Amino acid sequence: MNTGDGDADGARPARTADALPKAPLKWPTGKEWLAIIGLPLVLDYLFWMLGRDILSAVITGKSATLTYVGQCIEGGGHTGPPPSCYGRWEFADGSTRSGTIHSSSVDYGDTVFASADRAYSSLGSAWSVAGPLYAIMITPVVMSAVIWVNHYRQDRRERTRQLRNPPADEPGTETGPTDGPGSPEERDEEAAADERETG
């Protein structure tokens, strides 16, 4: 029994999908990849070179125990140097290192977060210094990705619009002789007919 809903033999199913064409995906060219990835990498390399001591301390640092603290500078304020001390520390494996402790409120026996040549009072203190640098390094990458995605969407939207609405073809112009109205041949025949009538 045919219910009229397209189930009969030979009946076409109802079209529910969007039948309008969409422009194909288009990956960036070599120059575009250079701008998308190359420029942020160059900027991040420069930032890394400027703050590599601080950034590497967060990556390679671990807990250590202070075995000596001295030469402390209270510092602070907008014009004075940041507070710091010179010290030595021992890691859990028994190895020792020495360098600048970026805090003046530490003492012998305290646990610090330290790398090979610098230490902080805690991991949070280390991140408070390195965090802004990492944020600056991430910003160019995020901005580049956002700009490219926006450009990609606009480009595909425009190509889809052109695909769905192709420009009308321009009428061709003929350069050869024609027999249409107003052609030189027709005008010559009309002139000859007029002469015969008047003669």
WOGI-V89006 format. One record per residue. N is the residue number from 0. RES is the residue in three letters. SS is DSSP state (H for helix, E for strand, C for the rest). PHI is phi in whole degrees, -180 to 180 (* if undefined). NEAR is the number of other C-alpha atoms within 8 Angstrom. Layout:
# WOGI-V89006
[[N RES SS PHI NEAR] [N RES SS PHI NEAR]]
This chain:
# WOGI-V89006
[[0 MET C * 3] [1 ASN C -90 6] [2 THR C -91 7] [3 GLY C 84 6] [4 ASP C -104 6] [5 GLY C 91 9] [6 ASP C -89 9] [7 ALA C -67 10] [8 ASP C -60 4] [9 GLY C 85 4] [10 ALA C -79 7] [11 ARG C -85 5] [12 PRO C -68 6] [13 ALA C -65 5] [14 ARG C -88 4] [15 THR C -105 4] [16 ALA C -82 4] [17 ASP C -71 4] [18 ALA C -84 4] [19 LEU C -72 5] [20 PRO C -73 7] [21 LYS C -119 7] [22 ALA C -65 9] [23 PRO C -68 5] [24 LEU C -63 5] [25 LYS C -136 6] [26 TRP C -81 4] [27 PRO C -62 7] [28 THR C -79 6] [29 GLY H -60 6] [30 LYS H -67 7] [31 GLU H -68 8] [32 TRP H -62 10] [33 LEU H -62 9] [34 ALA H -74 9] [35 ILE H -72 11] [36 ILE H -107 10] [37 GLY H -62 9] [38 LEU H -64 9] [39 PRO H -60 12] [40 LEU H -65 9] [41 VAL H -64 8] [42 LEU H -63 10] [43 ASP H -65 11] [44 TYR H -64 8] [45 LEU H -64 8] [46 PHE H -63 12] [47 TRP H -65 9] [48 MET H -65 7] [49 LEU H -72 6] [50 GLY H -124 9] [51 ARG H -64 9] [52 ASP H -64 6] [53 ILE H -70 10] [54 LEU H -66 12] [55 SER H -70 9] [56 ALA H -64 13] [57 VAL H -70 12] [58 ILE H -74 6] [59 THR H -99 7] [60 GLY C -68 11] [61 LYS E -158 8] [62 SER E -69 10] [63 ALA E -148 12] [64 THR E -112 11] [65 LEU E -72 15] [66 THR E -111 10] [67 TYR E -160 9] [68 VAL E -139 13] [69 GLY E -165 7] [70 GLN E 54 6] [71 CYS E -79 10] [72 ILE E -120 9] [73 GLU C -65 8] [74 GLY C 54 9] [75 GLY C 99 9] [76 GLY C 80 7] [77 HIS C -82 4] [78 THR C -105 5] [79 GLY C -82 7] [80 PRO C -70 7] [81 PRO C -67 10] [82 PRO C -64 12] [83 SER E -162 13] [84 CYS E -143 14] [85 TYR E -98 12] [86 GLY E -160 13] [87 ARG E -125 12] [88 TRP E -142 13] [89 GLU E -123 12] [90 PHE E -85 11] [91 ALA C -64 7] [92 ASP C -84 4] [93 GLY C 95 6] [94 SER C -73 7] [95 THR E -123 8] [96 ARG E -141 9] [97 SER E -145 11] [98 GLY E 162 11] [99 THR E -86 11] [100 ILE E -103 13] [101 HIS C -84 12] [102 SER C -172 10] [103 SER C -105 11] [104 SER C -101 4] [105 VAL C -128 8] [106 ASP C -148 8] [107 TYR C -53 8] [108 GLY C 90 7] [109 ASP C -70 8] [110 THR E -92 10] [111 VAL E -127 12] [112 PHE E -102 14] [113 ALA E -135 14] [114 SER C -114 11] [115 ALA C -70 9] [116 ASP C -136 9] [117 ARG E -151 12] [118 ALA E -141 12] [119 TYR E -129 13] [120 SER C -64 13] [121 SER C -162 9] [122 LEU H -64 9] [123 GLY H -62 6] [124 SER H -65 9] [125 ALA H -66 14] [126 TRP H -69 9] [127 SER H -65 8] [128 VAL H -91 9] [129 ALA H -82 11] [130 GLY H -56 8] [131 PRO H -59 8] [132 LEU H -67 11] [133 TYR H -64 9] [134 ALA H -62 8] [135 ILE H -64 9] [136 MET H -71 11] [137 ILE H -75 9] [138 THR H -56 8] [139 PRO H -60 11] [140 VAL H -66 11] [141 VAL H -65 8] [142 MET H -61 8] [143 SER H -63 11] [144 ALA H -65 9] [145 VAL H -65 8] [146 ILE H -63 8] [147 TRP H -67 9] [148 VAL H -61 8] [149 ASN H -64 8] [150 HIS H -64 8] [151 TYR H -62 9] [152 ARG H -66 8] [153 GLN H -65 8] [154 ASP H -65 8] [155 ARG H -69 12] [156 ARG H -63 9] [157 GLU H -68 8] [158 ARG H -67 9] [159 THR H -67 11] [160 ARG H -62 8] [161 GLN H -68 9] [162 LEU H -69 10] [163 ARG H -80 9] [164 ASN C -128 6] [165 PRO C -65 6] [166 PRO C -65 5] [167 ALA C -65 4] [168 ASP C -69 4] [169 GLU C -75 4] [170 PRO C -64 4] [171 GLY C -74 4] [172 THR C -103 4] [173 GLU C -101 4] [174 THR C -100 4] [175 GLY C -83 4] [176 PRO C -67 6] [177 THR C -127 5] [178 ASP C -105 7] [179 GLY C -75 6] [180 PRO C -58 5] [181 GLY C 87 6] [182 SER C -75 10] [183 PRO H -60 7] [184 GLU H -63 7] [185 GLU H -68 11] [186 ARG H -65 9] [187 ASP H -65 8] [188 GLU H -66 8] [189 GLU H -65 8] [190 ALA H -65 8] [191 ALA H -65 8] [192 ALA H -64 8] [193 ASP H -64 8] [194 GLU H -66 8] [195 ARG H -65 7] [196 GLU H -67 6] [197 THR H -78 5] [198 GLY C -78 4]]
